[in-house]
Amino acid sequence: MENLDNELNAIDPTTSDAVENALDTLAELNTTFKELADIQVTDEKHLYITELADEGADYMAHAYELFKKAYTQDSFDEDNAALAYQYLER
């Protein structure tokens, strides 16, 4: 996951493919969060980890969908981008 974070932070926003690269990386990050949420913890002392992973996957899914809405419309949607960033931070 660290490599995806590095990829996302290394995107040059001045390039013509910056939005496409960012959305591709966010899609990959979204998939990774889903995969982590699918891992089942069987140790009763650590069941909370499953809940945290599920919550993280939900937040990431919301962030990804909102970023797509913000950046793929005819004009940039600042409100969706701001909300997406809040989900991403969670």
Residue, then its C-alpha position, 0 to 999 in steps of 0.5 A: m500500500e505504501n507504493l500506491d501512496n508514493e505513486l499518488n504523491a508523485i503525480d505531477p498535477t501539471t501533466s495532461d494525464a494527471v487526473e487519469n493517473a490519480l484515478d487509476t492509482l485510487a482505483e488500485l488503492n480501493t481494490t487493495f482496501k477491499e482485499l484487506a477487508d475480505i481477510q477474516v480474523t478468527d482470533e476472538k481477541h482481534l475481531y475488531i481488526t475485521e471491523l476496522a478493515d471493513e470501515g476502511a474499505d467503506y471509506m476508501a470506496h466512498a472516497y474513490e467514487l467521489f473523486k471520480k465524480a469530482y474529476t470526470q464531470d465537465s467542470f471540476d466539482e470542488d465539493n465532491a473533491a473536498l468530501a472525497y478527501q475527508y473520506l480518504e483521510r479517515 
